[in-house]
Amino acid sequence: MKSKTRGLALTLFGLLLAVVPALAHHSVTAEFDPKKSFTVTGTLKRLDWTNPHIYVWVEVKQDDGQLVTYGIEAVPPGMLHRAGITRDMFKVGETVTVIAAPAKDGTKTIGLGRRITFPDGHAIRLNDRSDEENNPQ
């Protein structure tokens, strides 16, 4: 009887450990304000094509000449891949325009990407939310 109880407890503990990462995932609205947006244009400096989210790093020249790097979070690479978007479509060194939702904590250099537009005019949607239609700018 003790071995059945121990086995059940170990099984339940194992299931709990498997569920914890899912519980740790954050809500978009906990970090970003989807009712607002900002737009930056700059040089694509880096692309982190990793799970759980890709990050686009854009270096922007401010009015005072200072270079500031923005970190833009986007959906997981698997979602982009299923939409026909690959990492090869992002060319480091190109000038891009990004529309993003700002961070709720007021950090000016991070955002949740909505859309990235490339020099030839084509754009890639960087999220899976419908708030882009409600707040394109």
A tleap script that builds the chain and sets N, CA, C and O, in Angstrom:
source leaprc.protein.ff14SB
mol = sequence {
  NMET LYS SER LYS THR ARG GLY LEU ALA LEU
  THR LEU PHE GLY LEU LEU LEU ALA VAL VAL
  PRO ALA LEU ALA HIE HIE SER VAL THR ALA
  GLU PHE ASP PRO LYS LYS SER PHE THR VAL
  THR GLY THR LEU LYS ARG LEU ASP TRP THR
  ASN PRO HIE ILE TYR VAL TRP VAL GLU VAL
  LYS GLN ASP ASP GLY GLN LEU VAL THR TYR
  GLY ILE GLU ALA VAL PRO PRO GLY MET LEU
  HIE ARG ALA GLY ILE THR ARG ASP MET PHE
  LYS VAL GLY GLU THR VAL THR VAL ILE ALA
  ALA PRO ALA LYS ASP GLY THR LYS THR ILE
  GLY LEU GLY ARG ARG ILE THR PHE PRO ASP
  GLY HIE ALA ILE ARG LEU ASN ASP ARG SER
  ASP GLU GLU ASN ASN PRO CGLN
}
set mol.1.N position { 0.810 -1.197 0.000 }
set mol.1.CA position { 0.000 0.000 0.000 }
set mol.1.C position { 0.850 1.256 0.000 }
set mol.1.O position { 0.534 2.237 -0.673 }
set mol.2.N position { 1.962 1.213 0.783 }
set mol.2.CA position { 2.834 2.370 0.834 }
set mol.2.C position { 3.462 2.642 -0.532 }
set mol.2.O position { 3.653 3.797 -0.913 }
set mol.3.N position { 3.782 1.580 -1.263 }
set mol.3.CA position { 4.422 1.789 -2.570 }
set mol.3.C position { 3.440 2.394 -3.567 }
set mol.3.O position { 3.841 3.182 -4.424 }
set mol.4.N position { 2.140 2.034 -3.469 }
set mol.4.CA position { 1.145 2.644 -4.349 }
set mol.4.C position { 0.989 4.130 -4.025 }
set mol.4.O position { 0.899 4.961 -4.929 }
set mol.5.N position { 0.958 4.454 -2.753 }
set mol.5.CA position { 0.833 5.855 -2.341 }
set mol.5.C position { 2.056 6.647 -2.782 }
set mol.5.O position { 1.933 7.766 -3.281 }
set mol.6.N position { 3.223 6.071 -2.599 }
set mol.6.CA position { 4.462 6.735 -3.005 }
set mol.6.C position { 4.483 6.922 -4.523 }
set mol.6.O position { 4.877 7.977 -5.019 }
set mol.7.N position { 4.063 5.902 -5.245 }
set mol.7.CA position { 4.017 5.998 -6.703 }
set mol.7.C position { 3.053 7.071 -7.177 }
set mol.7.O position { 3.353 7.819 -8.107 }
set mol.8.N position { 1.904 7.144 -6.540 }
set mol.8.CA position { 0.919 8.170 -6.880 }
set mol.8.C position { 1.474 9.561 -6.580 }
set mol.8.O position { 1.317 10.484 -7.379 }
set mol.9.N position { 2.121 9.705 -5.429 }
set mol.9.CA position { 2.694 11.007 -5.050 }
set mol.9.C position { 3.776 11.426 -6.043 }
set mol.9.O position { 3.834 12.590 -6.439 }
set mol.10.N position { 4.624 10.498 -6.443 }
set mol.10.CA position { 5.674 10.807 -7.417 }
set mol.10.C position { 5.080 11.174 -8.772 }
set mol.10.O position { 5.572 12.079 -9.445 }
set mol.11.N position { 4.036 10.480 -9.164 }
set mol.11.CA position { 3.371 10.789 -10.432 }
set mol.11.C position { 2.760 12.188 -10.392 }
set mol.11.O position { 2.916 12.963 -11.337 }
set mol.12.N position { 2.076 12.507 -9.316 }
set mol.12.CA position { 1.469 13.829 -9.173 }
set mol.12.C position { 2.542 14.927 -9.147 }
set mol.12.O position { 2.365 15.991 -9.741 }
set mol.13.N position { 3.646 14.658 -8.457 }
set mol.13.CA position { 4.742 15.619 -8.413 }
set mol.13.C position { 5.329 15.833 -9.807 }
set mol.13.O position { 5.633 16.963 -10.190 }
set mol.14.N position { 5.485 14.762 -10.553 }
set mol.14.CA position { 5.991 14.863 -11.931 }
set mol.14.C position { 5.057 15.680 -12.820 }
set mol.14.O position { 5.515 16.495 -13.621 }
set mol.15.N position { 3.766 15.466 -12.684 }
set mol.15.CA position { 2.797 16.252 -13.456 }
set mol.15.C position { 2.840 17.724 -13.071 }
set mol.15.O position { 2.734 18.602 -13.928 }
set mol.16.N position { 2.994 17.986 -11.790 }
set mol.16.CA position { 3.103 19.366 -11.328 }
set mol.16.C position { 4.326 20.046 -11.940 }
set mol.16.O position { 4.245 21.192 -12.382 }
set mol.17.N position { 5.440 19.352 -11.967 }
set mol.17.CA position { 6.652 19.917 -12.572 }
set mol.17.C position { 6.454 20.196 -14.057 }
set mol.17.O position { 7.001 21.168 -14.579 }
set mol.18.N position { 5.694 19.373 -14.731 }
set mol.18.CA position { 5.448 19.567 -16.160 }
set mol.18.C position { 4.544 20.767 -16.414 }
set mol.18.O position { 4.647 21.392 -17.469 }
set mol.19.N position { 3.673 21.102 -15.491 }
set mol.19.CA position { 2.718 22.194 -15.663 }
set mol.19.C position { 3.320 23.549 -15.296 }
set mol.19.O position { 2.878 24.569 -15.825 }
set mol.20.N position { 4.299 23.590 -14.423 }
set mol.20.CA position { 4.862 24.852 -13.939 }
set mol.20.C position { 5.324 25.771 -15.070 }
set mol.20.O position { 5.020 26.962 -15.009 }
set mol.21.N position { 6.035 25.303 -16.096 }
set mol.21.CA position { 6.432 26.230 -17.160 }
set mol.21.C position { 5.250 26.889 -17.860 }
set mol.21.O position { 5.341 28.051 -18.254 }
set mol.22.N position { 4.164 26.183 -18.019 }
set mol.22.CA position { 2.983 26.770 -18.655 }
set mol.22.C position { 2.386 27.864 -17.778 }
set mol.22.O position { 1.889 28.867 -18.290 }
set mol.23.N position { 2.431 27.683 -16.489 }
set mol.23.CA position { 1.910 28.686 -15.570 }
set mol.23.C position { 2.797 29.923 -15.536 }
set mol.23.O position { 2.322 31.012 -15.212 }
set mol.24.N position { 4.067 29.774 -15.863 }
set mol.24.CA position { 5.011 30.886 -15.792 }
set mol.24.C position { 4.881 31.835 -16.966 }
set mol.24.O position { 5.409 32.946 -16.905 }
set mol.25.N position { 4.202 31.445 -18.032 }
set mol.25.CA position { 4.098 32.311 -19.201 }
set mol.25.C position { 3.329 33.573 -18.843 }
set mol.25.O position { 2.307 33.521 -18.160 }
set mol.26.N position { 3.825 34.684 -19.305 }
set mol.26.CA position { 3.250 35.969 -18.933 }
set mol.26.C position { 2.121 36.376 -19.869 }
set mol.26.O position { 2.022 35.915 -21.006 }
set mol.27.N position { 1.289 37.243 -19.356 }
set mol.27.CA position { 0.240 37.837 -20.164 }
set mol.27.C position { 0.829 39.038 -20.888 }
set mol.27.O position { 1.615 39.792 -20.315 }
set mol.28.N position { 0.448 39.214 -22.146 }
set mol.28.CA position { 0.921 40.351 -22.924 }
set mol.28.C position { 0.546 41.653 -22.228 }
set mol.28.O position { 1.355 42.578 -22.156 }
set mol.29.N position { -0.681 41.725 -21.717 }
set mol.29.CA position { -1.138 42.963 -21.100 }
set mol.29.C position { -0.498 43.216 -19.734 }
set mol.29.O position { -0.626 44.313 -19.190 }
set mol.30.N position { 0.185 42.223 -19.177 }
set mol.30.CA position { 0.905 42.442 -17.926 }
set mol.30.C position { 2.162 43.266 -18.171 }
set mol.30.O position { 2.576 44.033 -17.302 }
set mol.31.N position { 2.770 43.120 -19.333 }
set mol.31.CA position { 4.020 43.809 -19.642 }
set mol.31.C position { 3.868 44.984 -20.595 }
set mol.31.O position { 4.616 45.957 -20.499 }
set mol.32.N position { 2.908 44.908 -21.517 }
set mol.32.CA position { 2.781 45.906 -22.579 }
set mol.32.C position { 1.385 46.521 -22.577 }
set mol.32.O position { 0.427 45.921 -22.089 }
set mol.33.N position { 1.289 47.720 -23.127 }
set mol.33.CA position { 0.005 48.405 -23.220 }
set mol.33.C position { -0.502 48.318 -24.657 }
set mol.33.O position { -0.110 49.131 -25.495 }
set mol.34.N position { -1.365 47.351 -24.956 }
set mol.34.CA position { -1.810 47.157 -26.339 }
set mol.34.C position { -2.701 48.280 -26.865 }
set mol.34.O position { -3.006 48.315 -28.058 }
set mol.35.N position { -3.120 49.193 -26.000 }
set mol.35.CA position { -3.955 50.312 -26.447 }
set mol.35.C position { -3.116 51.478 -26.966 }
set mol.35.O position { -3.655 52.442 -27.509 }
set mol.36.N position { -1.805 51.388 -26.800 }
set mol.36.CA position { -0.901 52.433 -27.262 }
set mol.36.C position { 0.106 51.824 -28.230 }
set mol.36.O position { 0.245 50.604 -28.314 }
set mol.37.N position { 0.799 52.681 -28.951 }
set mol.37.CA position { 1.856 52.177 -29.826 }
set mol.37.C position { 2.890 53.263 -30.068 }
set mol.37.O position { 2.647 54.447 -29.834 }
set mol.38.N position { 4.044 52.828 -30.542 }
set mol.38.CA position { 5.077 53.757 -30.965 }
set mol.38.C position { 5.701 53.206 -32.233 }
set mol.38.O position { 5.615 52.011 -32.514 }
set mol.39.N position { 6.328 54.085 -32.992 }
set mol.39.CA position { 6.973 53.702 -34.249 }
set mol.39.C position { 8.410 54.168 -34.219 }
set mol.39.O position { 8.691 55.312 -33.860 }
set mol.40.N position { 9.323 53.286 -34.596 }
set mol.40.CA position { 10.735 53.656 -34.721 }
set mol.40.C position { 11.253 53.195 -36.076 }
set mol.40.O position { 10.831 52.166 -36.604 }
set mol.41.N position { 12.170 53.972 -36.625 }
set mol.41.CA position { 12.850 53.609 -37.858 }
set mol.41.C position { 14.339 53.623 -37.567 }
set mol.41.O position { 14.868 54.586 -37.013 }
set mol.42.N position { 15.011 52.540 -37.949 }
set mol.42.CA position { 16.445 52.441 -37.694 }
set mol.42.C position { 17.034 51.236 -38.387 }
set mol.42.O position { 16.419 50.637 -39.269 }
set mol.43.N position { 18.235 50.894 -37.971 }
set mol.43.CA position { 18.980 49.789 -38.567 }
set mol.43.C position { 18.718 48.502 -37.795 }
set mol.43.O position { 18.836 48.466 -36.570 }
set mol.44.N position { 18.362 47.447 -38.523 }
set mol.44.CA position { 18.201 46.136 -37.900 }
set mol.44.C position { 19.584 45.650 -37.485 }
set mol.44.O position { 20.409 45.306 -38.332 }
set mol.45.N position { 19.832 45.624 -36.186 }
set mol.45.CA position { 21.156 45.268 -35.670 }
set mol.45.C position { 21.296 43.780 -35.367 }
set mol.45.O position { 22.371 43.205 -35.534 }
set mol.46.N position { 20.211 43.165 -34.924 }
set mol.46.CA position { 20.307 41.761 -34.515 }
set mol.46.C position { 18.916 41.149 -34.530 }
set mol.46.O position { 17.912 41.836 -34.344 }
set mol.47.N position { 18.881 39.856 -34.754 }
set mol.47.CA position { 17.642 39.094 -34.690 }
set mol.47.C position { 17.906 37.864 -33.834 }
set mol.47.O position { 18.777 37.054 -34.151 }
set mol.48.N position { 17.155 37.728 -32.754 }
set mol.48.CA position { 17.252 36.529 -31.912 }
set mol.48.C position { 16.067 35.648 -32.262 }
set mol.48.O position { 14.952 35.880 -31.794 }
set mol.49.N position { 16.307 34.643 -33.081 }
set mol.49.CA position { 15.270 33.724 -33.561 }
set mol.49.C position { 15.229 32.540 -32.607 }
set mol.49.O position { 15.693 31.449 -32.939 }
set mol.50.N position { 14.667 32.760 -31.413 }
set mol.50.CA position { 14.679 31.739 -30.368 }
set mol.50.C position { 13.302 31.613 -29.736 }
set mol.50.O position { 12.485 32.530 -29.815 }
set mol.51.N position { 13.054 30.473 -29.110 }
set mol.51.CA position { 11.852 30.278 -28.315 }
set mol.51.C position { 12.096 30.843 -26.932 }
set mol.51.O position { 13.240 30.801 -26.480 }
set mol.52.N position { 11.126 31.360 -26.239 }
set mol.52.CA position { 9.721 31.322 -26.596 }
set mol.52.C position { 9.278 32.487 -27.488 }
set mol.52.O position { 8.163 32.460 -28.008 }
set mol.53.N position { 10.116 33.505 -27.676 }
set mol.53.CA position { 9.764 34.634 -28.532 }
set mol.53.C position { 10.998 35.078 -29.303 }
set mol.53.O position { 12.121 34.976 -28.808 }
set mol.54.N position { 10.782 35.572 -30.519 }
set mol.54.CA position { 11.906 36.172 -31.222 }
set mol.54.C position { 12.040 37.613 -30.735 }
set mol.54.O position { 11.088 38.209 -30.232 }
set mol.55.N position { 13.236 38.151 -30.896 }
set mol.55.CA position { 13.492 39.556 -30.572 }
set mol.55.C position { 14.184 40.199 -31.758 }
set mol.55.O position { 15.113 39.640 -32.342 }
set mol.56.N position { 13.709 41.389 -32.100 }
set mol.56.CA position { 14.280 42.194 -33.166 }
set mol.56.C position { 14.941 43.382 -32.477 }
set mol.56.O position { 14.299 44.072 -31.684 }
set mol.57.N position { 16.208 43.626 -32.769 }
set mol.57.CA position { 16.955 44.720 -32.159 }
set mol.57.C position { 17.202 45.776 -33.225 }
set mol.57.O position { 17.862 45.515 -34.231 }
set mol.58.N position { 16.663 46.978 -32.995 }
set mol.58.CA position { 16.738 48.066 -33.967 }
set mol.58.C position { 17.491 49.235 -33.344 }
set mol.58.O position { 17.134 49.722 -32.271 }
set mol.59.N position { 18.544 49.677 -34.040 }
set mol.59.CA position { 19.325 50.820 -33.575 }
set mol.59.C position { 18.790 52.083 -34.240 }
set mol.59.O position { 18.735 52.182 -35.466 }
set mol.60.N position { 18.399 53.038 -33.413 }
set mol.60.CA position { 17.743 54.257 -33.887 }
set mol.60.C position { 18.601 55.466 -33.533 }
set mol.60.O position { 19.082 55.591 -32.407 }
set mol.61.N position { 18.785 56.347 -34.500 }
set mol.61.CA position { 19.520 57.588 -34.247 }
set mol.61.C position { 18.532 58.640 -33.757 }
set mol.61.O position { 17.602 59.011 -34.473 }
set mol.62.N position { 18.740 59.117 -32.532 }
set mol.62.CA position { 17.875 60.114 -31.923 }
set mol.62.C position { 18.153 61.495 -32.520 }
set mol.62.O position { 19.136 61.677 -33.239 }
set mol.63.N position { 17.301 62.451 -32.225 }
set mol.63.CA position { 17.464 63.819 -32.728 }
set mol.63.C position { 18.792 64.434 -32.303 }
set mol.63.O position { 19.366 65.246 -33.029 }
set mol.64.N position { 19.284 64.043 -31.114 }
set mol.64.CA position { 20.547 64.592 -30.623 }
set mol.64.C position { 21.766 63.831 -31.162 }
set mol.64.O position { 22.899 64.113 -30.772 }
set mol.65.N position { 21.529 62.868 -32.056 }
set mol.65.CA position { 22.620 62.104 -32.658 }
set mol.65.C position { 22.993 60.842 -31.909 }
set mol.65.O position { 23.778 60.037 -32.410 }
set mol.66.N position { 22.450 60.653 -30.728 }
set mol.66.CA position { 22.735 59.467 -29.923 }
set mol.66.C position { 22.064 58.241 -30.527 }
set mol.66.O position { 20.923 58.316 -30.984 }
set mol.67.N position { 22.771 57.110 -30.531 }
set mol.67.CA position { 22.199 55.850 -31.008 }
set mol.67.C position { 21.579 55.096 -29.842 }
set mol.67.O position { 22.212 54.894 -28.806 }
set mol.68.N position { 20.331 54.683 -30.028 }
set mol.68.CA position { 19.601 53.951 -28.999 }
set mol.68.C position { 19.096 52.654 -29.618 }
set mol.68.O position { 18.555 52.657 -30.724 }
set mol.69.N position { 19.273 51.549 -28.906 }
set mol.69.CA position { 18.819 50.254 -29.403 }
set mol.69.C position { 17.493 49.877 -28.753 }
set mol.69.O position { 17.357 49.892 -27.530 }
set mol.70.N position { 16.523 49.540 -29.593 }
set mol.70.CA position { 15.210 49.102 -29.143 }
set mol.70.C position { 15.131 47.586 -29.257 }
set mol.70.O position { 15.532 47.007 -30.267 }
set mol.71.N position { 14.608 46.949 -28.210 }
set mol.71.CA position { 14.358 45.510 -28.224 }
set mol.71.C position { 12.878 45.273 -28.432 }
set mol.71.O position { 12.055 45.680 -27.612 }
set mol.72.N position { 12.542 44.620 -29.519 }
set mol.72.CA position { 11.145 44.395 -29.872 }
set mol.72.C position { 10.842 42.895 -29.785 }
set mol.72.O position { 11.433 42.087 -30.502 }
set mol.73.N position { 9.919 42.543 -28.904 }
set mol.73.CA position { 9.510 41.148 -28.729 }
set mol.73.C position { 8.443 40.799 -29.752 }
set mol.73.O position { 7.600 41.629 -30.092 }
set mol.74.N position { 8.483 39.576 -30.238 }
set mol.74.CA position { 7.485 39.110 -31.200 }
set mol.74.C position { 7.065 37.685 -30.835 }
set mol.74.O position { 7.501 37.132 -29.825 }
set mol.75.N position { 6.218 37.111 -31.671 }
set mol.75.CA position { 5.715 35.757 -31.433 }
set mol.75.C position { 6.845 34.728 -31.561 }
set mol.75.O position { 7.937 35.066 -32.016 }
set mol.76.N position { 6.592 33.488 -31.168 }
set mol.76.CA position { 7.597 32.437 -31.308 }
set mol.76.C position { 7.943 32.183 -32.781 }
set mol.76.O position { 7.122 32.429 -33.665 }
set mol.77.N position { 9.159 31.691 -33.038 }
set mol.77.CA position { 9.558 31.429 -34.419 }
set mol.77.C position { 8.658 30.420 -35.123 }
set mol.77.O position { 8.473 30.506 -36.337 }
set mol.78.N position { 8.102 29.476 -34.393 }
set mol.78.CA position { 7.218 28.485 -35.008 }
set mol.78.C position { 5.974 29.114 -35.622 }
set mol.78.O position { 5.513 28.690 -36.682 }
set mol.79.N position { 5.439 30.124 -34.953 }
set mol.79.CA position { 4.250 30.802 -35.479 }
set mol.79.C position { 4.594 31.556 -36.765 }
set mol.79.O position { 3.823 31.542 -37.724 }
set mol.80.N position { 5.743 32.207 -36.777 }
set mol.80.CA position { 6.147 32.915 -37.993 }
set mol.80.C position { 6.418 31.927 -39.120 }
set mol.80.O position { 6.041 32.159 -40.269 }
set mol.81.N position { 7.071 30.830 -38.782 }
set mol.81.CA position { 7.379 29.819 -39.801 }
set mol.81.C position { 6.100 29.261 -40.427 }
set mol.81.O position { 6.029 29.068 -41.641 }
set mol.82.N position { 5.086 29.003 -39.587 }
set mol.82.CA position { 3.813 28.504 -40.119 }
set mol.82.C position { 3.133 29.539 -41.014 }
set mol.82.O position { 2.331 29.186 -41.878 }
set mol.83.N position { 3.454 30.810 -40.807 }
set mol.83.CA position { 2.893 31.870 -41.649 }
set mol.83.C position { 3.756 32.104 -42.894 }
set mol.83.O position { 3.487 33.013 -43.680 }
set mol.84.N position { 4.798 31.273 -43.069 }
set mol.84.CA position { 5.657 31.395 -44.247 }
set mol.84.C position { 6.798 32.380 -44.077 }
set mol.84.O position { 7.436 32.768 -45.056 }
set mol.85.N position { 7.061 32.786 -42.849 }
set mol.85.CA position { 8.116 33.762 -42.575 }
set mol.85.C position { 9.322 33.033 -42.000 }
set mol.85.O position { 9.197 32.257 -41.053 }
set mol.86.N position { 10.486 33.287 -42.577 }
set mol.86.CA position { 11.716 32.656 -42.101 }
set mol.86.C position { 12.705 33.723 -41.647 }
set mol.86.O position { 12.569 34.900 -41.983 }
set mol.87.N position { 13.685 33.300 -40.892 }
set mol.87.CA position { 14.689 34.241 -40.386 }
set mol.87.C position { 15.487 34.871 -41.516 }
set mol.87.O position { 16.028 35.964 -41.345 }
set mol.88.N position { 15.574 34.212 -42.666 }
set mol.88.CA position { 16.314 34.753 -43.800 }
set mol.88.C position { 15.659 36.001 -44.391 }
set mol.88.O position { 16.296 36.740 -45.141 }
set mol.89.N position { 14.404 36.234 -44.060 }
set mol.89.CA position { 13.697 37.417 -44.563 }
set mol.89.C position { 14.132 38.686 -43.828 }
set mol.89.O position { 13.866 39.795 -44.290 }
set mol.90.N position { 14.797 38.522 -42.692 }
set mol.90.CA position { 15.285 39.644 -41.895 }
set mol.90.C position { 16.765 39.836 -42.226 }
set mol.90.O position { 17.573 38.940 -41.982 }
set mol.91.N position { 17.123 40.979 -42.772 }
set mol.91.CA position { 18.508 41.246 -43.167 }
set mol.91.C position { 19.134 42.254 -42.201 }
set mol.91.O position { 18.766 43.429 -42.184 }
set mol.92.N position { 20.079 41.777 -41.406 }
set mol.92.CA position { 20.794 42.661 -40.494 }
set mol.92.C position { 21.490 43.731 -41.330 }
set mol.92.O position { 22.121 43.428 -42.343 }
set mol.93.N position { 21.367 44.980 -40.897 }
set mol.93.CA position { 21.959 46.104 -41.611 }
set mol.93.C position { 20.954 46.912 -42.413 }
set mol.93.O position { 21.240 48.043 -42.804 }
set mol.94.N position { 19.775 46.341 -42.665 }
set mol.94.CA position { 18.738 47.062 -43.402 }
set mol.94.C position { 18.070 48.099 -42.508 }
set mol.94.O position { 18.038 47.960 -41.285 }
set mol.95.N position { 17.542 49.129 -43.134 }
set mol.95.CA position { 16.731 50.103 -42.423 }
set mol.95.C position { 15.306 49.572 -42.381 }
set mol.95.O position { 14.731 49.216 -43.409 }
set mol.96.N position { 14.745 49.523 -41.175 }
set mol.96.CA position { 13.394 49.000 -40.986 }
set mol.96.C position { 12.576 49.981 -40.154 }
set mol.96.O position { 13.116 50.808 -39.419 }
set mol.97.N position { 11.267 49.865 -40.292 }
set mol.97.CA position { 10.347 50.628 -39.451 }
set mol.97.C position { 9.525 49.626 -38.660 }
set mol.97.O position { 8.953 48.692 -39.222 }
set mol.98.N position { 9.473 49.827 -37.352 }
set mol.98.CA position { 8.754 48.911 -36.470 }
set mol.98.C position { 7.654 49.667 -35.731 }
set mol.98.O position { 7.878 50.753 -35.196 }
set mol.99.N position { 6.481 49.081 -35.712 }
set mol.99.CA position { 5.377 49.574 -34.886 }
set mol.99.C position { 5.242 48.585 -33.738 }
set mol.99.O position { 5.182 47.375 -33.955 }
set mol.100.N position { 5.193 49.113 -32.499 }
set mol.100.CA position { 5.153 48.246 -31.326 }
set mol.100.C position { 4.294 48.859 -30.227 }
set mol.100.O position { 4.074 50.070 -30.187 }
set mol.101.N position { 3.819 48.004 -29.348 }
set mol.101.CA position { 3.120 48.449 -28.142 }
set mol.101.C position { 4.178 48.720 -27.075 }
set mol.101.O position { 5.100 47.921 -26.912 }
set mol.102.N position { 4.064 49.827 -26.348 }
set mol.102.CA position { 5.085 50.168 -25.353 }
set mol.102.C position { 4.972 49.332 -24.084 }
set mol.102.O position { 3.935 48.738 -23.789 }
set mol.103.N position { 6.080 49.309 -23.347 }
set mol.103.CA position { 6.102 48.634 -22.052 }
set mol.103.C position { 5.278 49.427 -21.051 }
set mol.103.O position { 5.295 50.658 -21.054 }
set mol.104.N position { 4.562 48.716 -20.198 }
set mol.104.CA position { 3.740 49.379 -19.186 }
set mol.104.C position { 4.580 50.078 -18.130 }
set mol.104.O position { 4.129 51.050 -17.523 }
set mol.105.N position { 5.804 49.591 -17.902 }
set mol.105.CA position { 6.630 50.184 -16.854 }
set mol.105.C position { 7.309 51.479 -17.300 }
set mol.105.O position { 8.066 52.082 -16.539 }
set mol.106.N position { 7.038 51.901 -18.528 }
set mol.106.CA position { 7.586 53.161 -19.013 }
set mol.106.C position { 8.924 53.052 -19.706 }
set mol.106.O position { 9.447 54.055 -20.194 }
set mol.107.N position { 9.495 51.855 -19.763 }
set mol.107.CA position { 10.767 51.684 -20.461 }
set mol.107.C position { 10.558 52.037 -21.924 }
set mol.107.O position { 9.725 51.431 -22.598 }
set mol.108.N position { 11.302 53.006 -22.413 }
set mol.108.CA position { 11.096 53.543 -23.758 }
set mol.108.C position { 11.692 52.661 -24.852 }
set mol.108.O position { 11.298 52.778 -26.013 }
set mol.109.N position { 12.618 51.794 -24.513 }
set mol.109.CA position { 13.365 51.065 -25.548 }
set mol.109.C position { 12.956 49.611 -25.705 }
set mol.109.O position { 13.673 48.838 -26.341 }
set mol.110.N position { 11.830 49.223 -25.145 }
set mol.110.CA position { 11.333 47.872 -25.388 }
set mol.110.C position { 9.865 47.953 -25.805 }
set mol.110.O position { 9.148 48.886 -25.445 }
set mol.111.N position { 9.444 46.960 -26.564 }
set mol.111.CA position { 8.062 46.951 -26.992 }
set mol.111.C position { 7.648 45.592 -27.519 }
set mol.111.O position { 8.475 44.716 -27.770 }
set mol.112.N position { 6.358 45.445 -27.676 }
set mol.112.CA position { 5.787 44.236 -28.269 }
set mol.112.C position { 5.504 44.556 -29.727 }
set mol.112.O position { 4.640 45.377 -30.032 }
set mol.113.N position { 6.228 43.910 -30.621 }
set mol.113.CA position { 6.131 44.217 -32.038 }
set mol.113.C position { 4.772 43.924 -32.631 }
set mol.113.O position { 4.149 42.901 -32.346 }
set mol.114.N position { 4.332 44.840 -33.455 }
set mol.114.CA position { 3.106 44.639 -34.225 }
set mol.114.C position { 3.447 44.375 -35.681 }
set mol.114.O position { 2.941 43.438 -36.298 }
set mol.115.N position { 4.320 45.224 -36.216 }
set mol.115.CA position { 4.647 45.095 -37.639 }
set mol.115.C position { 6.052 45.638 -37.875 }
set mol.115.O position { 6.470 46.610 -37.247 }
set mol.116.N position { 6.770 44.993 -38.790 }
set mol.116.CA position { 8.064 45.492 -39.237 }
set mol.116.C position { 7.973 45.676 -40.753 }
set mol.116.O position { 7.548 44.776 -41.477 }
set mol.117.N position { 8.377 46.852 -41.213 }
set mol.117.CA position { 8.329 47.169 -42.638 }
set mol.117.C position { 9.753 47.330 -43.146 }
set mol.117.O position { 10.576 48.001 -42.523 }
set mol.118.N position { 10.031 46.710 -44.278 }
set mol.118.CA position { 11.367 46.684 -44.869 }
set mol.118.C position { 11.509 47.748 -45.955 }
set mol.118.O position { 10.513 48.326 -46.389 }
set mol.119.N position { 12.761 48.015 -46.404 }
set mol.119.CA position { 12.992 49.083 -47.380 }
set mol.119.C position { 12.182 48.958 -48.675 }
set mol.119.O position { 11.822 49.969 -49.278 }
set mol.120.N position { 11.897 47.739 -49.101 }
set mol.120.CA position { 11.141 47.563 -50.356 }
set mol.120.C position { 9.628 47.732 -50.157 }
set mol.120.O position { 8.859 47.621 -51.112 }
set mol.121.N position { 9.203 48.002 -48.908 }
set mol.121.CA position { 7.799 48.247 -48.631 }
set mol.121.C position { 7.027 47.057 -48.086 }
set mol.121.O position { 5.922 47.231 -47.570 }
set mol.122.N position { 7.582 45.842 -48.188 }
set mol.122.CA position { 6.821 44.708 -47.647 }
set mol.122.C position { 6.919 44.712 -46.120 }
set mol.122.O position { 7.906 45.160 -45.536 }
set mol.123.N position { 5.869 44.201 -45.506 }
set mol.123.CA position { 5.785 44.214 -44.045 }
set mol.123.C position { 5.489 42.812 -43.531 }
set mol.123.O position { 4.885 41.991 -44.221 }
set mol.124.N position { 5.924 42.563 -42.313 }
set mol.124.CA position { 5.671 41.297 -41.631 }
set mol.124.C position { 4.994 41.620 -40.311 }
set mol.124.O position { 5.455 42.467 -39.547 }
set mol.125.N position { 3.912 40.941 -40.062 }
set mol.125.CA position { 3.208 41.086 -38.781 }
set mol.125.C position { 3.999 40.324 -37.726 }
set mol.125.O position { 4.384 39.175 -37.943 }
set mol.126.N position { 4.238 40.957 -36.595 }
set mol.126.CA position { 5.073 40.369 -35.555 }
set mol.126.C position { 4.300 39.821 -34.366 }
set mol.126.O position { 4.899 39.401 -33.376 }
set mol.127.N position { 2.972 39.822 -34.455 }
set mol.127.CA position { 2.194 39.289 -33.340 }
set mol.127.C position { 0.998 38.512 -33.848 }
set mol.127.O position { 0.734 38.445 -35.049 }
set mol.128.N position { 0.292 37.934 -32.917 }
set mol.128.CA position { -0.890 37.157 -33.279 }
set mol.128.C position { -2.151 37.777 -32.698 }
set mol.128.O position { -3.176 37.109 -32.564 }
set mol.129.N position { -2.070 39.053 -32.355 }
set mol.129.CA position { -3.194 39.731 -31.717 }
set mol.129.C position { -3.931 40.601 -32.718 }
set mol.129.O position { -3.350 41.092 -33.686 }
set mol.130.N position { -5.203 40.781 -32.472 }
set mol.130.CA position { -6.008 41.609 -33.364 }
set mol.130.C position { -5.925 43.088 -33.013 }
set mol.130.O position { -6.526 43.914 -33.700 }
set mol.131.N position { -5.184 43.445 -31.947 }
set mol.131.CA position { -5.139 44.852 -31.565 }
set mol.131.C position { -4.430 45.719 -32.589 }
set mol.131.O position { -4.544 46.944 -32.541 }
set mol.132.N position { -3.697 45.108 -33.515 }
set mol.132.CA position { -3.029 45.891 -34.554 }
set mol.132.C position { -4.053 46.609 -35.424 }
set mol.132.O position { -3.846 47.761 -35.804 }
set mol.133.N position { -5.142 45.943 -35.737 }
set mol.133.CA position { -6.171 46.568 -36.558 }
set mol.133.C position { -6.814 47.741 -35.829 }
set mol.133.O position { -7.199 48.731 -36.451 }
set mol.134.N position { -6.929 47.628 -34.508 }
set mol.134.CA position { -7.537 48.687 -33.722 }
set mol.134.C position { -6.586 49.847 -33.451 }
set mol.134.O position { -7.025 50.977 -33.241 }
set mol.135.N position { -5.283 49.568 -33.457 }
set mol.135.CA position { -4.273 50.566 -33.149 }
set mol.135.C position { -3.083 50.442 -34.095 }
set mol.135.O position { -1.997 50.081 -33.642 }
set mol.136.N position { -3.234 50.717 -35.357 }
set mol.136.CA position { -2.122 50.515 -36.274 }
set mol.136.C position { -0.976 51.470 -36.036 }
set mol.136.O position { 0.147 51.150 -36.426 }
set mol.137.N position { -1.178 52.605 -35.430 }
set mol.137.CA position { -0.106 53.562 -35.200 }
set mol.137.C position { -0.042 53.823 -33.764 }
set mol.137.O position { 0.794 54.608 -33.316 }
savepdb mol mol.pdb
quit
